[in-house]
Amino acid sequence: MIQVTNLTKSFSGISLFQSISFSVGKNEIIGLVGRNGSGKSTLFKIILGLESYDSGDISTPKTYKLGYLDQHIHFTKKTLLEECCQVLSEAEQYDHYKAEKILFGLGFTESDLALEPSTFSGGFQLRINLTKTLLQNPDLLLLDEPTNYLDLLSLRWLRRFLKSFRGEAILITHDRSFMDTVTTHTMGIHRGALTKVKGNTDKYYTQLLLDEEIHEKTRINQEKRIKDLQKFADKFGAKASKATQAKSKLRQIDKMEVLTEIKKEHKLGFRFNYSASPAKTLLQVNGLAFSYTGSNEDNLFANLSFHIGPKDCIGVIGKNGKGKTTLLNVLAGAVKPTSGEVVFNPNALLGYYQQTNRKDLKPSNTVAEEIAMANPHLSISQSRAICGAMMFSGDAGDKKISVLSGGEQSRVLLGKILAHPSNLLFLDEPSNHLDMDSITILTSEVKKFRGGLVIVTHNEEMLHTLANKLIIFHKGGAEFFHGTYEEFLQNIGWEEEASLKRSKDIVTGKSTDKSVDNDSTDRAREVMSIKKECKQVERRIERLEEYIESKNRSVDAITNDSKETKQLDKLYKNITELQSQIDNCYTKMEGLLEQLDSLV
């Protein structure tokens, strides 16, 4: 149990929050939300005693143990296992399995245990700190962006851990779906105040809107009341018979706590600059393979073939370090494949968003200068409009890159993408460093984009919303999956999670081996289902082709009539749309036949 009362904190005279109060009850898992810079991380540091505060009180029981995910890296032991086990109590020093269980869940392997902690990448070093935090078995976990640098499998493991955690936790993350699946309450810092509600982020934001609506209605009524009181005082203040009443009205005004109008907050507001293209296939990939050594034995992926058309959204998923970003670089032509080919349609215009491109931003440039450099054909007003869409309105567009936070630099990179017209987007972890509102807006705008898309992300909400096809890095390579992320989880799933389920079945005494008969029956049912779906697709193709023939006959009937230009344009548009649907049907048929081949 922790109690915070009337807490106030400011920096250089600028208030972060004023007189905020809340408590953490038994077994509560609280999601802490708020815009970047609202004071979430500062609140954590105050609770931990790492940051001072202006006024207020924080009360915790004497034996109450706090655990904090430290973003700073400092290792003292020679091996990964020793580094993690040092935080265990004396009685647990040799209970190495406790550390191993968490490390394996976060993506480390048995061979990693003997390696020096400093040899791991920055993302994995933060996972080591997360392991040490979880091993301390605290009463209250303070997790500041634990989802950063975690791949999908590690995220899913952490979700299971938090849902089974027998203590309290306050969690900061920009991954809304992750937060909603593990929290019991949502708490937010907004305009310097704090609100806590029981339930998920939807309930919190609904309450926030309701509070602001009530505030605005009260303010308008108060404004009218003050105007009426002042009018009475001005009218009758000079009359002896009414002077006392007039003074009373003025005293009422003085005693009022005048409500101020709520200032509109800047939000990410943009639309990708789509360039129309008649191309049915924007990118064709044939037999693609890549290895850093050039040897087939070291391939990150091999024999990868697929195509990208308008409205295709391919989600690239898998563990970190398996080649997802490398695949995007090979597709974009930044890295040469070991074998195979990548063929762009002449009409394809690529926009490529990469987190690593932040290093290419020139520190001495302003935001506006960086946007303008991305497309010399833009006018000053167009460049400034993009700055505004990226939340750099007015003077904010003149900020130097060197003073921007990671999230602000990410928005500059998005702005550079917007400066170019495109019909094919490659997005590598676009949600990193963006706040929750910005991620929601970004997801919505990506969904509206009419071109093709390849996206690498560990945000499951984005995958569920956007991806209609997948490239899965697993089983030592990569494979194309013709289906959504939900269909992947239902039909294939992650092999690590399947082995975890098998282990649980063994512990609980459940049988994990199906009989040959049952296996054959399940396979036969799946074959029947796929064949039935193939028939449905075939019938749809036949109907669409009949429609096209009908439209072509209509075209032939009016070709020689110059007065029917508008009707011709409409018919040609209909034919193009029908042909696109046929192409999608053939693509779906290819995927079904591939599944069928793997079963028979």
N, C-alpha and C positions, 0 to 999 in steps of 0.2 A: 504494500500500500504506500503510495506517495501522494502528498498533498501540496499543491502550489497555490499560493494565495496572493492576489494583487501584485503580480510580478510586472515590473516595468524595466525596459532596456532601451537605451538609445546610443547611437554612435555619432560623435561630432555634432551633437545637438539635433540630429535627425532620429525621430522615434521609430523603433522597430515594432514594439508592442507596448500597450499601456494597461496596467491593472488587470492582467489576465489571471484567471483562476481555473483550476481543474484538479481532478483527482484520478488516480489509476486504481481501479478496484481489482479484487482477486480474480485471476485468470483472464483479465481483459487483454486483448490484442488490439492495439489502437493504431490506425493509419493516420499519420500526420501529413496534411496536405497544405498547399499554399504556393503562391507563385515563387519563382526563383528570386532570392533576395528578401523574402518576407520574414526570415528569421528562424526557420525551422532548425537548421544546424546549430545556430547560436543558442536556441532553447536547450538542445541536447547538452551543449558544453556547460551551460549554466547548471543544469541538473547534476552533471558530473563534478561540478566544482572547478572546472577548467576556465570559466569565464565569469567575470563579476557582473553584477546587475545593479540598477539604480535604487530600486526599492522593492519591497515585497518579502515573501517568506516561502521557503521550501522545507517541507518536513518529511523525513523518512525514518522508519524504525532503525534502531541501532544495528540489528543483525541483518538488515536488508542489503543484499548484495547486488550491485549494478554491473552489467556487462555491456561494453561499448565496442562497436566495430571501428577500429582505428584505421583511418585512410593513410596514415604515415607508416612507412616501412622501416622496421629496425629488427634485424635478426642477430642472434648471439650464438646459435648452435650450428654444428657442422652438417647435420642431416635434417631432412624434412621431418622425420618422425620425432627426433629429439627436440626440435624447435617447438613442435606442437605439444608434446608430452610434458614439457617443463611447466605448463600452467596447471597440470593436475595436482591434486592434493598429495601429501606424503603417502597416504594410504592407497592412493590410486596410481602411483608412479609407474607401476609395472603393468597397469591395465591398458596396454598399447592398443588393444582392439577398439577401445572407445575412440581413440584418435583415428585409427584406420577406417572405421565405419564412416566417420564424417568426411575424411579425405577422399575416400572412394566415391562417396555420394556427390562430392564437388568436382569430380572429374580427374582426380589423380589416380595413378596406377601403382601396382605393387613395386615396380622397378623405380618409381619416383621416390620411394620412402628413404632410400640411402643417398639421394642427391642433396647437394647444398641448397638451402632455400633461396640464396641470392642468384642461383643460375636460372630460376624460372622467370617467365615473362611478367610484366607488371600486373596483368590481370590475374595470373595465378598466384602472385605474391599477396594480392589482396584476399584471395581465397584462403591462403594460409592464415592471415589475420582473422578471417571469419571463422575458421576452424578453431583457433585459439579462444575466440570469444565464446563460441558455443560450448567448448569443452569445460569452461569455468562454471557451467551450470548456475548462472546467476538467477536471482529472483526476478529482476527486471532487465530485459534485453533492450538496448537502444541501438537500432540498426539504421544507419544513415546510408541510403542507396546501396544495399547489399546486392541488388540485382545487376548493378553495373559490372560488366566484364564476365557475367555468367552466361554460359550457353543454355540452350533450351533444356537439356537433360539436368543440368545443375539447378536451374530455376525450378523445375518440377520436383527435384529432391528437396530443395529448401522449402517449397510450399508444403510438402508432406511433413517436414520437420516442424514447421511453425504451427501447423494444424494439430499436431500431437504434443506440442510444448506445454508442460504443466507449470506455467509461471505467467508473468506479465511481459508485455513487449510494446514498445512504441516503434513504429516502422515508417521511415521516409523512403518512398520510391515513386518514380514517375510512371511505373507500370501499373495502370489502373486495374486491369483484370487480375493481376497478381495480388494486389492489395485487397481487392474485394473478396477474393477466395479464402483469405487467411484471417481477416480482421473481424472483431466483434463490434468495434466502434470506429467512428471516423471523427477526427478532430482537425480543425483548420485555423490557420492564422490568416486573417483577411482584413485589410485596412486597419491594421494595428490591434484588432480585437481577436478573441478566440472563441470558437463555438465547438462544442462536442455533442455528437448525436449517437444514439445506438443504431447501428446498421452500417450499410455500405456508403460509398461515395455518392451514389444517386440521392440517397436520403439527405446527406449533408448538403449537397448543392441545391436540392429542392428547398431545404430549410433556409439556406443562404439567400436564395431568390425571394422567398417569402418575407424574411426579415428586412431585406432591402426595399421591398414593395411597401411594407408597413411603415418603414422609416420615411419613405418618400411621401406617402399619403399623410402621415403625421406632420411632416415638414410643411407641406402645402397648406394644411389646416392651420398650423401654427402661424405661418406667414400671413394668412388671411386674418387670423385673430389679432396679431400684432398691428396689422394695417387698420383694423376696425378700432382698436384701443387708441392708437395714435390719432386717428381721425377724430374721435370723440374729444381727446385731450386738446387737439389743435382748435377744435370748434368752440369748446366751452371753457377753455382754460382762463380766458379773460373775464368771464362772467362770475360775479360774486356768488350767485346761487349754485353754480355748478363747479366752482373752482376746486372744492374738496374732492368731488368725484373725479375731476380731471387728473388731480395729483395721484389719486388712488389707481387710476388706469395706468399712469406712467410708472408707478411703483410695481405694478403687475408685470409690465414689460421688462423692467430691470431685473426682476426675480427669475424671469424665464431663462432656461438653458436653451439658447437658440440652436436649433438643428441646422447643420450645413447641408447643402446639396451634395449628393454623392457624385464624386468625379468619375467619369467614364474611364475604365482601365484600357490600356492598349492591349490588343490581342493580335496574334499572328493572323493575317488576313490576306490571302493571295490565291492565285489560280495559276497552274502551270500553263506556260505559253505553248499551246498545242499547235503543231503545224500539220494541216490536213494532208493525207497521202492516199492514193488509190491502191497502194500495195496491200496484197492479202497476206504476204509474208515479209516481215521487216528484217528478220534475221534467220538464217538457216545454219545449223550446226551439224556437222557430219563427222562421226568417229573421233571426237575430240579427246586428246590425252595430254597430260602434262606431268613432267617430273623435273625436279630441280637438278638432278644428276644426269638426266638424259636417258637413264636406264628404265626399261619397262618394269623392272622389279620394284622401283621406287615411285611408281606412278601415284600421284594424289587422286587422279581420276583417269579413266580410260574408256574408249568406245562409247562416248557420250554423244547422243544424237537427239536433236529436237528442233523445233522451229518456234518462232515468236511472231504472232500476228497481232493486229489491233485488238484491244480488250483482253489479251492474254496477260495474266499476272502470275509469274513464276516465283514462288517462294523458295529460297535456298536455305536449307536447314541442316543442322548437325553440330557436333561438338566443336569448340574453338580449336584452332590450329590444324584443322583437317583439310583446309583448302578452299573455303567458301569465298573469301576475298580474292584469292588467287584465280579462281574461276572467273570472277567478274573482270579481273585485269586481263585475262586471256581473251575473254569475249570482246572486251573494249579495244584489244590490239596493243595494250600497254606491255604485255608479256607474250612472247612467241610460244605457241603450243609445241609439244614434242612431236605430235602427229595429229592428223585430222585438219579440218578447215572450218573457218567462221566466215560466212558470206553475208554481207550487208546488202540489202536492197538499195539501189541508187537513190531512192527517195527517203531512205531512213536518215533521221537527224537525231543523234544521240545526246542525251543529257546524263552526265555521270556524277553522282554525289558520293564522295569518299570522306570518311573521318580523317584519314591521313593527309588529305589535301590542306588541312589547317596549317601545316608547316609551310605551304606555298603562299599563304597570305603574307604580304609584306608589312612588317610591324609599323613602319613609318607612314603607310597609307591610311587614309580615312575610309570609313565604311563606303561612303559615296564613290570614292576613287576606285575601290576594289570592284564595286558593281559596274561602274562605267568601263573599266578595263576588260570586263568579260564580254562586252559587245560595243565596239566603237561607234556603231550605227545608232545607238540610243541617244536621244536628246537628253539634256540635263533634267528636264521635267520628268521624263520616263525613268531615268536612273533614280531620281528622288522618290518617285512613286513606288518603285521596288523597295527602296530603303524603308519607306513608310509601312509597306506590307510586311516587312520583316521586323517591325517594331522599332525602327530607327527613324522616327519622324523628326522633322525640324533639325535642331542643333545636334540631336543624337546621331544624325548621319555624318557629322563631322568628327565623331570620336575616332581616335587612332586605334588600329588593330591591336597594338601592343597593350592597351588598357582593357580589352574586352575579356570577359569570362569565356570558359569553354562553350557554354550554351550560346552566348552571343556570337562567337566565331562560327558555330554551326549554322546559325541563322544567316550569316554573311554568305557561307557556302551555298545555302539554299537560294539566296538571292541571286548568286551568280548563275545558278541553273535557270532561274526564271528569266534572266536577261537574254537567254538564247531560246528561239523556238525549237521544239523537239516533238518527235512522235514515238520515241523509244527512250525509256528511263532505266538507268541502273542506279539503285539506291542501296548503299552499304551502311547498315545500321543507322538509318536516318533519325530514329527516335532518341539516340543517345544524347544526353545533355539538354534535351528539351523538357519543359515542364508538362504537367498532365494536360492542361488546356491546349497547349501547342501540339502535343501528340495527337489529341482528338481531332483538331483542325487539320493537321497534316494528313491523317488517315482518311478523313472525309474528302480532301482535295485529290489525294492519290486515287481514291475510288472513282472520282469524277473524270479522271484523265482518260482520254479516248484512245490513247496509243498503247503500245506494248510496255510491259514492265517486268524487270527482274529485281527482286528485293531480298537482301540478306537482313534478317532481323531475328532477335530472340524474344520479341514481344508477341506473345501468343494471341493477344487481341487483334493485332494487325494481321497476323497470319489467318485467323479465322475470318476476318472481314474482307481481306483482299485476295488471297491466293486461290486460284482455281487449278493450278498445277504446281508441282514441286520438283526440286532436285534435292535428293536426300544424300548426305554424306554419312555413310555407315558401312559396316562390314568391310572396311579397308578400301572403300572406293566411293563412287557416286553413281546414283541411278535416277532416271527420270520417272516420275510418278504422275500418271494422268488422273488427277483427282485433287480434292481439297485437303486441307490439313486435318479436318475432322475425319474424313474418310481414311486418311493415312493412319490416324490413331486407332480407328475402329478395326481396320482390315490388316494392318501390318504392325504398327506400334514400334516403340524403341526396344531393341533387343535387351538392353540393360534392365529396363523395367520388367520385361518378360521374365528374365532370370530372377529378378527380385521376387516376382509373384510366385515363381516355381519354388523358391526357397521358403516362402511363407506357407505354401501348400504342404511342403514336406514337414515343416515344424508343426502345423495344425493337423497333420495326418491325412490331408486330402491327397487323392491320387493325381499325379501329373502326367501319367502316360495313358493316352487314349488307345483303345484297341484298334487293330487294323480295320475291322469292319466299320467302326465309328468314323475313322479317318477317311475311309473310302466313301462313306455316305456323305460326309461333309463336303468332300471334294466334288462328288457328283452333283450335289445341290448347287455348289458354286458354279460349276460348268453350265448347268441348266439355266441358272440366273443370268450368266453372261450371254449365253446363246439367245435367250429371250430378249435381252436388251439390244443385242445386235440386230435382231429382226425388227425391233421398234425403230432403230436408227435407219435401217434400210428403207422401211416404209416412209419415214419422214423425208429421206432424200428423194424418193420417187415423187412424193407430193410436191416438194419444192421445185423439182425439175418440170413437173407439169405446169406449175404456176409460171415458171420462166418462159416456157413455150407459149403460154397464153399471152404473156406480156409482149413477147417478140412478135406475135401475130398482130397485136394492137399497134406496135411500132410500124410494121410493114403497111398497115392500113392507112396510116396518116403521114408517112414519110414525105410524100410529094406535096403536102399541104403546108405552106409556110405560115399559115395563121395558127397552127397548132404547136408552136414552139414550146409554150409552157407545159402542154400536155406531154410532149416528147421528153422534156427534162424530167418530169415526174416519173414517167415510165422507166427511163434509164436509171434513175435513182432507185426505183423499186427492184429492178433487175440486179443492180449492184448489191443491194441489201440481201436479196434472195441467194445470190451466189456466195456471199459471205457466210450465210447460214449453212449452205451446202458444204463449204470448206470446213466449217466447225464440226459438222456431222462426220466428215471423213476423218478428221483428226481424232474425234472421239472413237470412231470405229477402229482406228489403228491401235489406240490404247486398249480397247476391249480385246482385240485379237491377240495383242501381246500377253495380256493376262491369261487368255485362253490357252496360248501356246505353253505357258509355264505350268498349266494344270494337267494337260493331256499328254 
